[in-house]
Amino acid sequence: MAITNAMTTIFKSHILQGAHNFRASGGHSFKIALYTSTATLDATATAYSTTNEVSGSGYTAGGSLLTNVSPVTSGTTAYVSFSNVTWSSASITARGALVYNSTPTSGLSLTNPAVAVLDFGSDRTSSNGDFTVVFPTADATNAILRIA
């Protein structure tokens, strides 16, 4: 089993179909779900799944709603990120995460289509404390989603 950082292939196709709206005001709802080290997640992920999703106190299946940060450009790169997300008083262990769109444009053959896979590099644990996913700086070099 492995988790590999990736912008999913299905997301790339959906961009060309106009299926995702990242605007902070009036955009779609994006969520982040956490997964154990037994999950297999990479660029081929197509949609949110409960298979090998984390369970434990302070965490609800489906993950947490992300706060959109409207897309911007710098030079020839367009990018978007999200605000950090925290699960409070959580007792969980996660190896990675899946960002997905819980309200995509209608007409897609998928529900909750995958956007990106995050590999934490190793298991991360919280014991009745905060479990926080810190997104990289929102700029043309580091943002979580970049199109150059």
SULLINZI-V28121 format. One record per pair of residues at least 24 apart in sequence whose C-alpha atoms are under 10 Angstrom apart, sorted by sequence separation. I is the first residue (numbers start at 1). J is the second residue. If there is no record, write none. Layout:
BEGIN
I | J
I | J
END
This chain:
BEGIN
63 | 87
95 | 119
96 | 120
34 | 59
94 | 119
95 | 120
96 | 121
33 | 59
34 | 60
94 | 120
95 | 121
96 | 122
118 | 144
33 | 60
34 | 61
60 | 87
95 | 122
96 | 123
117 | 144
33 | 61
34 | 62
35 | 63
59 | 87
94 | 122
95 | 123
96 | 124
116 | 144
33 | 62
34 | 63
58 | 87
59 | 88
93 | 122
94 | 123
95 | 124
116 | 145
32 | 62
33 | 63
34 | 64
57 | 87
58 | 88
59 | 89
93 | 123
94 | 124
95 | 125
115 | 145
12 | 43
31 | 62
32 | 63
33 | 64
57 | 88
58 | 89
59 | 90
92 | 123
93 | 124
94 | 125
3 | 35
11 | 43
31 | 63
32 | 64
33 | 65
57 | 89
58 | 90
59 | 91
92 | 124
93 | 125
94 | 126
3 | 36
8 | 41
9 | 42
10 | 43
11 | 44
31 | 64
32 | 65
57 | 90
58 | 91
59 | 92
66 | 99
92 | 125
93 | 126
2 | 36
3 | 37
8 | 42
9 | 43
10 | 44
11 | 45
30 | 64
31 | 65
32 | 66
56 | 90
57 | 91
58 | 92
63 | 97
65 | 99
66 | 100
91 | 125
92 | 126
93 | 127
1 | 36
2 | 37
3 | 38
6 | 41
7 | 42
8 | 43
9 | 44
10 | 45
11 | 46
30 | 65
31 | 66
55 | 90
56 | 91
57 | 92
63 | 98
64 | 99
65 | 100
66 | 101
90 | 125
91 | 126
92 | 127
1 | 37
2 | 38
3 | 39
4 | 40
5 | 41
6 | 42
7 | 43
8 | 44
9 | 45
10 | 46
11 | 47
29 | 65
30 | 66
31 | 67
55 | 91
56 | 92
62 | 98
63 | 99
65 | 101
90 | 126
91 | 127
92 | 128
97 | 133
1 | 38
2 | 39
3 | 40
4 | 41
5 | 42
6 | 43
7 | 44
8 | 45
9 | 46
10 | 47
29 | 66
30 | 67
31 | 68
55 | 92
56 | 93
63 | 100
65 | 102
89 | 126
90 | 127
91 | 128
92 | 129
94 | 131
96 | 133
1 | 39
2 | 40
3 | 41
4 | 42
5 | 43
6 | 44
7 | 45
8 | 46
29 | 67
30 | 68
54 | 92
55 | 93
62 | 100
88 | 126
89 | 127
90 | 128
91 | 129
92 | 130
93 | 131
1 | 40
2 | 41
3 | 42
4 | 43
6 | 45
8 | 47
29 | 68
54 | 93
55 | 94
87 | 126
89 | 128
90 | 129
91 | 130
92 | 131
1 | 41
2 | 42
3 | 43
28 | 68
54 | 94
62 | 102
88 | 128
89 | 129
90 | 130
91 | 131
27 | 68
53 | 94
54 | 95
87 | 128
88 | 129
89 | 130
90 | 131
26 | 68
27 | 69
52 | 94
54 | 96
87 | 129
88 | 130
89 | 131
90 | 132
24 | 67
25 | 68
27 | 70
53 | 96
54 | 97
86 | 129
87 | 130
88 | 131
23 | 67
24 | 68
25 | 69
53 | 97
86 | 130
87 | 131
88 | 132
22 | 67
23 | 68
24 | 69
25 | 70
53 | 98
85 | 130
86 | 131
87 | 132
22 | 68
23 | 69
24 | 70
85 | 131
86 | 132
87 | 133
21 | 68
22 | 69
23 | 70
24 | 71
85 | 132
86 | 133
22 | 70
23 | 71
84 | 132
85 | 133
86 | 134
21 | 70
22 | 71
23 | 72
49 | 98
84 | 133
85 | 134
21 | 71
48 | 98
62 | 112
83 | 133
84 | 134
85 | 135
47 | 98
48 | 99
83 | 134
84 | 135
30 | 82
47 | 99
48 | 100
82 | 134
83 | 135
84 | 136
32 | 85
45 | 98
47 | 100
48 | 101
82 | 135
83 | 136
31 | 85
46 | 100
47 | 101
48 | 102
81 | 135
82 | 136
83 | 137
39 | 94
41 | 96
47 | 102
81 | 136
82 | 137
83 | 138
36 | 92
37 | 93
38 | 94
39 | 95
40 | 96
41 | 97
42 | 98
81 | 137
82 | 138
23 | 80
35 | 92
36 | 93
37 | 94
38 | 95
39 | 96
41 | 98
80 | 137
81 | 138
22 | 80
24 | 82
34 | 92
35 | 93
36 | 94
37 | 95
39 | 97
80 | 138
81 | 139
22 | 81
34 | 93
35 | 94
36 | 95
37 | 96
79 | 138
80 | 139
22 | 82
34 | 94
35 | 95
36 | 96
79 | 139
80 | 140
33 | 94
34 | 95
35 | 96
36 | 97
78 | 139
79 | 140
81 | 142
82 | 143
34 | 96
35 | 97
48 | 110
77 | 139
78 | 140
79 | 141
80 | 142
81 | 143
82 | 144
33 | 96
34 | 97
35 | 98
47 | 110
48 | 111
49 | 112
77 | 140
79 | 142
80 | 143
81 | 144
82 | 145
33 | 97
34 | 98
46 | 110
47 | 111
48 | 112
49 | 113
76 | 140
77 | 141
79 | 143
80 | 144
81 | 145
32 | 97
33 | 98
34 | 99
46 | 111
47 | 112
48 | 113
49 | 114
74 | 139
75 | 140
78 | 143
79 | 144
80 | 145
81 | 146
32 | 98
33 | 99
46 | 112
47 | 113
48 | 114
72 | 138
73 | 139
74 | 140
79 | 145
80 | 146
31 | 98
32 | 99
33 | 100
46 | 113
47 | 114
48 | 115
71 | 138
72 | 139
73 | 140
74 | 141
78 | 145
79 | 146
80 | 147
31 | 99
32 | 100
45 | 113
46 | 114
47 | 115
58 | 126
72 | 140
78 | 146
79 | 147
30 | 99
31 | 100
32 | 101
45 | 114
46 | 115
47 | 116
58 | 127
69 | 138
77 | 146
78 | 147
79 | 148
30 | 100
31 | 101
32 | 102
44 | 114
45 | 115
46 | 116
57 | 127
58 | 128
77 | 147
78 | 148
29 | 100
30 | 101
31 | 102
43 | 114
45 | 116
56 | 127
57 | 128
58 | 129
76 | 147
77 | 148
29 | 101
30 | 102
31 | 103
43 | 115
45 | 117
56 | 128
58 | 130
59 | 131
76 | 148
28 | 101
29 | 102
30 | 103
43 | 116
44 | 117
58 | 131
73 | 146
75 | 148
28 | 102
29 | 103
30 | 104
42 | 116
43 | 117
71 | 145
72 | 146
73 | 147
74 | 148
28 | 103
29 | 104
41 | 116
42 | 117
71 | 146
73 | 148
27 | 103
28 | 104
41 | 117
42 | 118
27 | 104
28 | 105
41 | 118
42 | 119
41 | 119
22 | 101
21 | 101
20 | 101
31 | 112
19 | 101
21 | 103
30 | 112
32 | 114
37 | 119
20 | 103
21 | 104
29 | 112
30 | 113
31 | 114
32 | 115
35 | 118
37 | 120
19 | 103
20 | 104
21 | 105
30 | 114
31 | 115
32 | 116
33 | 117
34 | 118
35 | 119
19 | 104
20 | 105
30 | 115
32 | 117
37 | 122
18 | 104
19 | 105
32 | 118
37 | 123
18 | 105
19 | 106
36 | 123
37 | 124
17 | 105
19 | 107
35 | 123
36 | 124
11 | 100
19 | 108
8 | 98
11 | 101
14 | 104
17 | 107
5 | 96
8 | 99
14 | 105
17 | 108
3 | 95
4 | 96
5 | 97
6 | 98
7 | 99
8 | 100
2 | 95
3 | 96
4 | 97
5 | 98
20 | 113
2 | 96
3 | 97
14 | 108
19 | 113
3 | 98
20 | 115
14 | 113
34 | 133
10 | 110
14 | 114
15 | 115
14 | 115
32 | 133
11 | 113
10 | 113
11 | 114
12 | 115
10 | 114
11 | 115
8 | 113
9 | 114
10 | 115
11 | 116
8 | 114
9 | 115
10 | 116
7 | 114
8 | 115
9 | 116
7 | 115
8 | 116
6 | 115
7 | 116
8 | 117
6 | 116
7 | 117
5 | 116
6 | 117
7 | 118
4 | 116
5 | 117
6 | 118
4 | 117
5 | 118
6 | 119
3 | 117
4 | 118
5 | 119
3 | 118
4 | 119
5 | 120
3 | 119
4 | 120
5 | 121
2 | 119
3 | 120
4 | 121
3 | 121
3 | 122
12 | 147
7 | 144
6 | 144
7 | 145
6 | 145
7 | 146
END
